[in-house]
Amino acid sequence: MEHDYVSDGLLARTRAEEIPAKGATVRITDSYRDVSGEVLSAVSDTMKPGERTRAVAARIRSIVRAVEQKYPRKSAEVAEMFAGKTYVLFISTTLRDVRLVYVPPRSIGDFGGENDNWVWPRHTGDFSFMRAYVAPDGGAAEYSPENIPYRPRKFLKVQPAGVDVEDSVFVLGYPGRTYRHRTSHYLAFEEQLRLPYIADLYEWQIAVMEGEGKADRAIALKHDSRIKGLANTSKNYRGKLKGLRRLGLVAKEREEEERLQRWIDADPARKARYGTVLAETDAVYREMALTSPRDITLDYLRVSSTLLSTAITIVDAARERLKPDEQREGAYTDKNFKRTQESVSLSIRNLYEPTERAFLLEMLLRASRLTPDVRILELESIIGGRTPGAVIERYVESALGRTTLKKLAVVTHLFGQTADSLESNGDPFLELARALVPAYKSLREMRQEREGKLSRLAALFVDAKEAFLQKDFIPDANSTLRFTYGRIRGFSPADATHYQPITTLTGVMQKTSGTEPFVSPAKLIKLYRNKDFGRFVHRRLKDVPVALLYNLDTAGGNSGSPLLNASGELVGVNFDRAFEATINDFAWSEEYSRSIAVDIRYVLGVTEKIGGATHLLREMGL
């Protein structure tokens, strides 16, 4: 609480005052090349689906290992561009010493809070300045006081004149995941089962955490990042569900698949190659739907309970670290293990026991209500069969009272233990983790089997659909470098409604009510009243532009991507989409797909006028 950077912001006036942004990294893509032939040479038509999945994963690890041995200071990643069909090797530099330089107060950086999240018009100054550091010899390094600022070969020129309506813009960034080449069976599974479950669970968890932190800022700070992440996902999923239903996307995809099937059946050669693809895909998703209650409960039992997640990571690490590095799961390789430990440590430092109690109890109660055909027997063996709620409550109280995993020193020590020594450790969460190993192993193997089936079928489906439609497809986003372009442009999301694509400081003042989350700093209000906008006024609007709307194709992961004008100059920072565009992950449309950036003029104006950080503007050549 003595350093509430979330509420108050931060300004480092010198390099020495910059503070580590723990967990943040900078990835710079150096090169990429297609390695589909190398990857797919590891599979054969005689392989079982699970074998295929494991063979592809092993070949990818082999390629990555060879590249990183050749270039010790580089990171390698093989990304699947089309499932079961196309793979690309990306080589990048990862900078691990990143420090905070300037963060505006939350009343600017998160103005509107969750009320305005995924909403247009937007008036949020969502930006920060960070600086990347490297070792004195220029190589990537962990944090050290001796490190020096990174000097890139190229950097973006900031354009303080900004942009106007219909100006051309583009984004280079790392969109997370899209799912536009999936079948109707996938979309139906998402709409009916996965999305509503997670949205409901997250909304409940958010309400619990907000209630616990309402009267205590120290508790609220422990929960802040988790709440923000859950709220972002929950509202996104609600938008997806609304979009799926509004567009009738499942029904539309089924109609297209029926036309595709008729086209396939009309030719013997096509029928021999593609005839059963859709039916086989349907069978996989029907099976997934049957086991979904168990699968998703196992997933979110681990995700929801910090102590169980920690215990599982410790148990898995003891087993995985005995294997050769190239055979380990990603989190436990030499390259990633320190980051895994840091992530667990951060979770333990932010542990708040009442939250842990509520979340663990809820997930165990949900598990106890599963139908007999999908019961988690491994869980029942620890707690005591299909027990009533009172028994589960007593188990949770006992486990929380006896565990030592709440102590960071204990967790750090256990990460160095062998599987045998952990076996004799009587900590209740370690016991629960060990009991659940078979359940998670079975779930992992079942998903590998399904992934193997769907990977082969997806490749055939895309081939058939491209031939049927006589066009090539753009690969789905997968957190690799992507380019998208378009224009600053408004839209009409509903009858008789049209949104302009630029919001202004006047809009911030109109929303400012003095009640969270619509509270503006007194300094910003004074600047507005005095019309003290400096050089960052929009010439046509005679006001400071705050946010921009445009018809680019972005997805989760594009937050922080630079918005560039036609000359490649920085004019904004992408941070969100309109609510109607949450469906982007499944389908993009000029009609409703709109993304949002904070305007560079607001970034610069706030930095100069509110932060007093004129030294940063000078450093940017302004």
C-alpha positions in Angstrom: 0.0 0.0 0.0 3.0 2.3 0.5 3.6 2.1 -3.2 0.2 2.0 -4.8 1.3 2.4 -8.4 -2.0 1.0 -9.6 -3.9 4.0 -8.2 -1.3 6.7 -8.1 0.8 5.9 -11.2 4.5 6.1 -11.4 7.1 8.5 -12.8 10.8 7.7 -12.9 12.7 11.0 -13.5 16.0 9.2 -13.8 17.1 5.7 -14.9 17.9 4.8 -11.3 14.2 5.4 -10.3 12.9 3.0 -12.9 11.5 -0.2 -11.3 11.5 -3.8 -12.6 8.3 -4.8 -14.4 8.4 -8.3 -13.0 7.3 -10.9 -15.5 7.3 -8.6 -18.5 9.4 -9.4 -21.5 10.1 -7.9 -24.9 10.0 -10.2 -27.9 11.6 -9.1 -31.2 11.0 -11.3 -34.2 14.2 -11.7 -36.1 13.2 -14.1 -38.9 10.8 -16.9 -39.9 10.6 -19.8 -42.3 8.2 -22.6 -43.3 9.1 -25.9 -41.7 6.0 -27.8 -42.5 7.9 -30.5 -44.4 10.3 -31.1 -41.4 7.4 -31.3 -38.9 5.1 -33.5 -40.9 7.9 -35.9 -41.9 7.5 -37.2 -38.3 4.0 -38.5 -38.9 2.6 -41.4 -41.0 -0.9 -42.5 -42.0 -0.5 -45.6 -39.8 -0.1 -43.7 -36.6 -2.9 -43.5 -34.0 -4.2 -40.0 -33.3 -2.4 -39.7 -30.0 0.8 -40.9 -31.5 0.5 -38.3 -34.2 0.1 -35.5 -31.7 3.2 -36.7 -29.7 5.3 -37.2 -32.8 4.6 -33.6 -34.0 5.3 -32.2 -30.6 8.6 -34.2 -30.4 9.7 -33.0 -33.9 8.9 -29.4 -33.0 11.0 -29.7 -29.8 13.8 -31.1 -31.8 13.7 -28.2 -34.3 13.6 -25.6 -31.5 16.4 -27.3 -29.6 18.7 -27.3 -32.7 18.0 -23.6 -33.5 18.6 -22.5 -29.9 21.9 -24.5 -29.7 23.0 -22.8 -32.9 21.9 -19.4 -31.6 22.3 -19.5 -27.8 21.0 -15.9 -27.4 17.9 -16.4 -29.5 14.5 -18.0 -28.8 12.8 -20.3 -31.2 9.2 -21.3 -31.6 7.4 -23.5 -34.2 3.9 -22.2 -34.7 1.1 -24.2 -36.2 -0.5 -22.0 -38.9 -3.1 -24.5 -40.2 -3.9 -27.4 -38.0 -2.1 -30.5 -39.1 -0.9 -28.8 -42.3 1.4 -25.8 -42.0 4.1 -24.9 -39.5 6.4 -21.9 -39.3 9.6 -21.5 -37.3 10.1 -18.1 -35.7 13.4 -17.0 -34.3 13.4 -14.1 -31.9 15.3 -12.1 -29.3 13.7 -12.0 -25.9 14.6 -9.2 -23.5 14.0 -10.1 -19.9 15.0 -6.9 -18.1 12.0 -4.5 -18.5 11.4 -1.6 -16.2 8.5 0.8 -15.6 9.2 4.4 -16.6 5.9 6.2 -16.5 2.4 5.0 -15.6 -0.5 7.4 -15.5 -2.8 7.3 -12.5 -5.6 4.8 -12.7 -8.2 7.5 -13.0 -6.7 8.1 -16.5 -5.3 4.7 -17.4 -8.5 2.8 -16.4 -11.0 5.6 -16.7 -14.4 3.9 -17.1 -13.2 0.7 -15.6 -15.2 -2.4 -16.4 -18.2 -0.3 -17.3 -16.5 0.9 -20.4 -14.4 -2.3 -21.0 -15.1 -3.6 -24.6 -17.2 -0.5 -25.2 -17.3 2.4 -27.6 -17.3 5.3 -27.2 -14.1 4.9 -25.0 -12.3 7.6 -23.0 -9.4 5.5 -21.4 -5.8 6.6 -21.4 -4.6 3.0 -21.5 -0.8 3.3 -21.9 2.5 3.1 -20.0 6.1 3.7 -20.8 8.6 0.9 -20.2 12.3 0.6 -21.0 14.1 -2.6 -22.0 17.6 -3.3 -20.8 20.4 -5.7 -21.9 23.8 -6.8 -20.6 26.7 -4.4 -21.1 27.8 -6.5 -24.1 24.3 -6.0 -25.7 23.0 -9.5 -25.1 19.7 -10.4 -23.5 20.0 -10.8 -19.7 18.0 -11.0 -16.5 17.7 -7.9 -14.3 20.9 -6.5 -13.1 21.9 -3.0 -12.0 24.8 -3.2 -14.4 22.5 -3.6 -17.4 22.2 -0.8 -20.0 19.2 0.4 -22.1 18.6 -1.7 -25.2 19.3 0.2 -28.5 17.3 -1.3 -31.4 18.5 -1.1 -35.0 15.1 0.5 -35.8 12.6 2.4 -33.8 9.2 4.0 -34.5 9.0 7.7 -35.0 6.2 9.3 -33.0 3.8 11.5 -35.0 2.2 14.0 -32.7 -0.1 15.3 -35.5 -2.0 12.0 -35.2 -4.7 11.0 -37.7 -8.3 11.9 -38.7 -11.4 10.1 -40.0 -10.8 7.7 -43.0 -7.0 8.1 -42.7 -5.1 4.8 -43.5 -3.6 3.0 -40.6 -2.1 -0.4 -39.9 -1.0 -2.6 -36.9 1.9 -5.0 -36.5 1.4 -7.1 -33.4 0.9 -10.5 -31.9 -2.8 -11.4 -31.8 -3.4 -14.4 -29.6 -5.9 -16.9 -31.0 -8.7 -16.9 -33.6 -10.8 -19.8 -34.6 -12.2 -19.0 -38.1 -11.4 -22.2 -39.8 -13.2 -24.5 -37.3 -16.4 -26.4 -38.1 -19.9 -25.7 -36.8 -19.3 -28.5 -34.2 -16.6 -26.5 -32.6 -18.7 -23.3 -32.6 -21.7 -25.2 -31.0 -19.4 -26.6 -28.3 -18.2 -23.1 -27.5 -21.6 -21.6 -27.5 -23.4 -24.3 -25.5 -20.8 -25.5 -23.0 -17.4 -23.8 -22.6 -18.0 -20.1 -22.9 -21.1 -19.9 -20.6 -19.4 -22.0 -17.9 -16.3 -19.9 -17.8 -18.2 -16.6 -18.0 -20.5 -17.6 -15.1 -17.6 -18.9 -13.0 -15.4 -15.8 -13.5 -18.3 -13.4 -12.7 -18.9 -15.3 -9.4 -15.2 -15.2 -8.6 -14.9 -11.5 -9.4 -17.9 -10.7 -7.1 -16.2 -12.7 -4.3 -12.8 -10.8 -4.7 -14.4 -7.4 -5.0 -16.5 -8.0 -1.9 -13.4 -9.0 0.1 -11.4 -6.0 -1.0 -14.1 -3.4 -0.7 -13.1 -2.2 2.7 -9.4 -3.0 2.6 -7.1 -1.5 -0.1 -4.3 -4.0 0.8 -6.6 -6.9 0.0 -7.9 -5.2 -3.1 -4.3 -4.8 -4.4 -3.7 -8.5 -4.0 -6.7 -9.2 -6.2 -6.4 -6.4 -8.6 -4.6 -8.1 -11.5 -6.6 -11.3 -11.1 -9.9 -9.4 -11.2 -8.8 -7.4 -14.2 -7.9 -10.6 -16.1 -11.0 -12.4 -15.2 -13.2 -9.4 -16.0 -11.6 -9.0 -19.4 -12.2 -12.6 -20.3 -15.7 -12.8 -18.8 -17.0 -9.7 -20.7 -15.2 -10.9 -23.9 -17.0 -14.3 -23.6 -20.4 -12.6 -23.0 -19.7 -10.6 -26.2 -18.8 -13.7 -28.1 -22.0 -15.5 -26.9 -24.1 -12.5 -27.9 -22.4 -12.3 -31.3 -22.8 -16.1 -32.0 -26.5 -15.8 -31.3 -27.0 -12.5 -33.0 -25.3 -13.7 -36.2 -26.7 -17.3 -35.9 -23.1 -18.3 -36.7 -23.6 -22.0 -35.9 -26.6 -22.3 -38.2 -24.8 -20.4 -41.0 -21.7 -22.6 -40.7 -23.9 -25.8 -40.8 -25.6 -24.6 -44.0 -22.2 -23.9 -45.6 -21.0 -27.4 -44.5 -24.1 -29.0 -46.0 -23.3 -27.3 -49.3 -19.7 -28.4 -48.9 -20.8 -32.0 -48.3 -23.0 -32.0 -51.4 -20.0 -30.8 -53.4 -17.8 -33.5 -52.0 -20.3 -36.2 -52.6 -20.8 -35.2 -56.2 -17.3 -36.4 -57.2 -16.0 -39.9 -56.4 -12.4 -38.7 -55.9 -13.5 -35.9 -53.6 -15.8 -38.3 -51.7 -13.0 -40.8 -51.2 -10.7 -38.1 -49.8 -13.1 -35.8 -47.8 -16.4 -37.7 -47.6 -16.3 -38.5 -43.8 -14.4 -35.5 -42.6 -17.4 -33.6 -41.2 -19.0 -36.8 -39.7 -15.7 -37.7 -38.0 -15.3 -34.2 -36.6 -18.9 -34.3 -35.3 -18.1 -37.6 -33.5 -15.1 -36.0 -31.7 -17.1 -33.1 -30.5 -20.0 -35.3 -29.3 -17.5 -37.2 -27.2 -16.1 -34.0 -25.9 -19.5 -32.8 -24.9 -20.1 -36.0 -22.9 -17.0 -35.6 -20.8 -17.0 -31.8 -20.7 -18.4 -31.5 -17.1 -15.5 -33.6 -15.8 -12.9 -32.1 -18.0 -13.8 -28.5 -17.3 -14.1 -29.1 -13.6 -10.6 -30.5 -13.5 -9.3 -27.6 -15.5 -10.9 -24.9 -13.3 -10.2 -26.7 -10.0 -6.6 -26.3 -10.7 -6.9 -22.7 -12.1 -9.1 -21.5 -9.2 -7.1 -22.9 -6.3 -3.7 -21.2 -5.9 -2.5 -23.8 -3.4 -3.6 -26.8 -5.5 -2.1 -25.3 -8.6 1.2 -24.7 -6.7 1.2 -28.3 -5.4 0.5 -29.7 -8.9 3.4 -27.6 -10.3 5.7 -28.9 -7.6 4.7 -32.5 -8.2 5.0 -32.2 -12.0 8.3 -30.4 -11.7 9.8 -33.3 -9.6 8.7 -35.7 -12.3 9.5 -33.7 -15.4 12.9 -32.4 -14.3 14.1 -36.1 -14.2 13.6 -36.3 -18.0 16.1 -35.1 -20.6 15.4 -31.4 -21.3 14.0 -32.0 -24.8 11.4 -34.4 -23.4 10.0 -32.2 -20.7 6.8 -30.2 -20.9 7.4 -26.6 -21.8 7.1 -25.1 -18.4 9.8 -27.4 -16.9 12.5 -27.0 -19.6 15.7 -25.3 -18.5 14.8 -22.3 -20.6 11.4 -21.8 -18.9 11.7 -23.3 -15.4 12.9 -20.1 -13.7 9.9 -18.2 -15.1 7.6 -21.0 -13.9 9.0 -20.7 -10.4 8.6 -16.9 -10.5 5.0 -17.2 -11.6 4.2 -19.5 -8.7 6.0 -17.3 -6.2 4.0 -14.3 -7.4 0.8 -16.2 -6.9 1.8 -17.2 -3.3 2.7 -13.6 -2.5 -0.8 -12.5 -3.6 -2.5 -15.4 -1.8 -5.5 -14.3 0.4 -6.8 -17.2 2.4 -10.5 -16.3 2.4 -10.5 -16.1 -1.4 -8.6 -19.4 -1.6 -11.1 -21.0 0.8 -14.1 -19.8 -1.2 -12.8 -20.8 -4.6 -11.5 -24.3 -3.5 -14.8 -25.0 -1.7 -16.9 -24.0 -4.7 -14.9 -26.2 -7.2 -15.0 -29.2 -4.8 -18.8 -28.7 -4.4 -19.1 -28.6 -8.2 -17.1 -31.8 -8.5 -19.3 -33.5 -5.9 -22.4 -32.7 -8.0 -21.1 -34.4 -11.2 -23.2 -37.2 -12.5 -22.0 -40.8 -11.9 -20.7 -41.2 -15.5 -18.2 -38.4 -15.1 -17.3 -38.5 -11.5 -13.7 -37.6 -10.5 -12.9 -40.8 -8.5 -9.4 -39.7 -7.7 -10.8 -36.6 -6.0 -13.3 -38.6 -4.0 -10.6 -41.0 -2.8 -9.0 -38.1 -0.9 -12.1 -36.4 0.4 -14.2 -39.4 1.0 -16.6 -40.5 -1.7 -19.6 -38.5 -2.9 -19.7 -36.5 0.3 -22.2 -33.8 1.4 -21.2 -30.2 1.5 -20.5 -30.1 5.2 -17.8 -32.8 4.8 -16.2 -30.9 2.0 -16.2 -27.7 4.1 -14.5 -29.5 6.9 -11.9 -30.9 4.5 -11.2 -27.5 3.1 -10.8 -26.0 6.6 -8.5 -28.8 7.6 -6.3 -28.6 4.5 -5.9 -24.8 4.8 -5.1 -25.1 8.5 -2.4 -27.8 8.0 -0.7 -26.7 4.7 2.7 -25.1 4.7 2.5 -24.0 1.0 1.3 -20.6 2.1 4.9 -19.9 3.0 7.1 -18.8 0.1 10.3 -20.3 1.6 8.6 -23.7 1.8 7.5 -23.6 -1.8 10.9 -22.5 -3.0 12.5 -25.4 -1.0 10.0 -28.0 -2.4 10.9 -27.0 -6.0 14.3 -28.7 -5.4 12.8 -32.0 -4.0 12.7 -35.3 -5.7 9.4 -37.2 -6.3 10.4 -39.7 -3.5 10.8 -37.0 -0.9 7.6 -35.3 -1.9 5.9 -38.7 -1.5 6.6 -38.7 2.2 5.5 -35.1 2.6 2.2 -35.0 4.3 1.0 -31.6 3.2 -2.7 -31.9 2.3 -2.4 -30.0 -1.0 0.6 -32.2 -2.1 -1.4 -35.3 -1.2 -4.4 -33.9 -3.2 -2.0 -33.1 -6.1 -0.5 -36.6 -6.1 -4.0 -38.2 -6.0 -5.1 -36.1 -9.0 -2.0 -37.0 -11.1 -3.8 -40.0 -12.8 -6.8 -37.8 -13.6 -4.8 -35.0 -15.2 -2.6 -37.6 -17.0 -5.8 -39.3 -18.4 -7.2 -35.9 -19.4 -3.9 -34.9 -21.1 -3.7 -38.2 -23.0 -7.4 -38.0 -24.0 -6.8 -34.5 -25.4 -3.7 -35.6 -27.3 -5.9 -38.3 -28.9 -8.6 -35.8 -29.8 -6.0 -33.3 -31.0 -4.5 -35.9 -33.2 -7.9 -36.7 -34.8 -8.9 -33.1 -35.2 -5.5 -32.1 -36.5 -5.8 -34.5 -39.4 -9.4 -33.7 -40.0 -8.8 -29.9 -39.9 -6.2 -30.1 -42.6 -8.6 -32.0 -44.8 -11.4 -29.7 -44.0 -9.4 -26.6 -45.0 -8.2 -28.3 -48.2 -11.7 -29.2 -49.2 -13.2 -25.7 -48.2 -10.5 -23.9 -50.2 -11.1 -26.0 -53.2 -14.9 -25.6 -52.8 -14.7 -21.8 -52.4 -11.8 -21.5 -54.8 -9.8 -19.2 -52.6 -6.9 -19.3 -50.1 -7.4 -18.7 -46.4 -5.4 -16.6 -44.0 -4.1 -18.7 -41.1 -5.7 -18.2 -37.7 -3.9 -15.9 -35.2 -1.6 -17.8 -32.9 0.5 -15.2 -31.0 2.9 -14.8 -33.9 3.7 -11.6 -35.8 0.8 -10.4 -37.9 -0.1 -7.4 -40.1 -3.5 -5.8 -40.5 -4.6 -2.6 -42.2 -7.6 -0.4 -42.7 -9.0 3.1 -41.9 -10.1 5.3 -39.0 -13.8 4.6 -39.3 -17.0 4.6 -37.3 -19.8 2.1 -37.5 -23.5 1.5 -36.8 -24.0 -1.3 -34.3 -27.8 -0.9 -34.0 -30.7 0.7 -35.8 -30.5 4.5 -35.9 -27.2 4.4 -34.2 -23.9 5.6 -35.6 -20.6 6.0 -33.8 -18.0 8.5 -34.8 -14.4 7.1 -34.6 -12.7 9.7 -32.4 -13.5 10.6 -28.8 -12.2 13.7 -27.0 -11.3 15.1 -23.7 -14.7 16.8 -23.7 -16.2 13.3 -23.5 -14.0 12.5 -20.5 -15.4 15.5 -18.7 -19.0 14.6 -19.7 -18.5 11.2 -18.2 -16.7 12.4 -15.1 -19.2 12.1 -12.2 -16.8 11.9 -9.2 -17.9 8.3 -8.6 -15.7 5.4 -9.5 -14.9 4.5 -12.2 -15.7 7.9 -13.6 -13.3 10.0 -11.6 -10.8 12.4 -13.3 -7.8 13.9 -11.6 -8.3 17.5 -10.5 -5.2 18.4 -12.6 -6.9 17.1 -15.8 -10.2 18.9 -15.0 -8.2 22.2 -14.5 -6.4 21.7 -17.8 -9.7 21.2 -19.6 -11.3 24.3 -18.0 -8.3 26.4 -18.9 -8.2 24.9 -22.4 -4.5 24.3 -21.7 -4.1 21.6 -24.3 -0.7 22.6 -25.6 0.3 21.3 -29.0 -1.8 18.1 -28.9 -5.2 19.5 -30.1 -7.0 17.9 -33.0 -7.1 20.6 -35.7 -10.6 19.9 -36.9 -12.2 19.0 -33.6 -10.4 21.8 -31.6 -10.1 19.3 -28.7 -7.6 16.7 -27.4 -8.4 13.3 -29.0 -8.5 10.5 -26.5 -9.4 7.2 -28.4 -9.6 6.0 -32.0 -11.8 3.5 -33.7 -10.8 1.6 -36.9 -11.8 -1.4 -39.0 -8.6 -3.4 -38.5 -8.6 -7.1 -37.8 -7.2 -7.5 -34.2 -7.7 -10.1 -31.5 -6.7 -10.7 -27.9 -2.9 -10.3 -27.7 -3.0 -7.1 -29.8 -3.2 -5.0 -26.7 -0.1 -2.8 -26.8 0.4 -3.2 -30.5 1.5 0.1 -32.2 -1.1 1.8 -34.4 0.8 3.3 -37.4 -0.1 5.8 -40.1 0.5 5.3 -43.8 4.1 6.4 -43.3 4.7 3.9 -40.5 4.7 6.5 -37.8 3.2 5.9 -34.3 -0.2 7.5 -33.9 -1.8 5.3 -31.2 -1.6 2.2 -29.0 -4.2 -0.5 -29.7 -5.8 -1.8 -26.4 -9.3 -3.0 -27.0 -12.2 -3.9 -29.4 -15.8 -2.7 -29.5 -18.2 -5.2 -27.8 -19.7 -6.2 -31.1 -16.2 -7.1 -32.3 -15.5 -9.7 -29.6 -16.9 -12.2 -32.2 -13.8 -11.4 -34.2 -12.2 -14.5 -32.9 -14.8 -16.5 -34.9 -15.5 -14.2 -37.8 -14.5 -10.8 -39.0 -16.9 -8.3 -40.7 -16.6 -4.7 -42.0 -20.0 -4.2 -40.6 -19.2 -4.8 -36.9 -15.5 -5.4 -36.4 -13.9 -2.4 -34.8 -10.7 -2.0 -32.7 -9.8 0.7 -30.3 -6.5 2.6 -29.6 -5.5 5.4 -27.3 -4.6 8.4 -29.5 -0.9 9.3 -29.4 -1.9 13.0 -28.7 -3.6 11.9 -25.5 -0.6 9.8 -24.5 1.8 12.7 -25.1 -0.5 15.3 -23.6 -1.1 13.3 -20.4 2.6 12.5 -20.1 3.6 16.1 -20.5 0.8 18.0 -18.7 -0.2 15.5 -16.0 3.0 13.5 -15.5 5.4 16.4 -16.0 7.6 13.9 -17.9 8.9 16.3 -20.5 12.2 14.5 -20.5 10.4 11.5 -22.1 9.0 13.6 -24.9 12.5 15.0 -25.5 13.9 11.5 -25.6 11.3 10.6 -28.3 12.5 13.6 -30.4 9.5 15.8 -29.5 
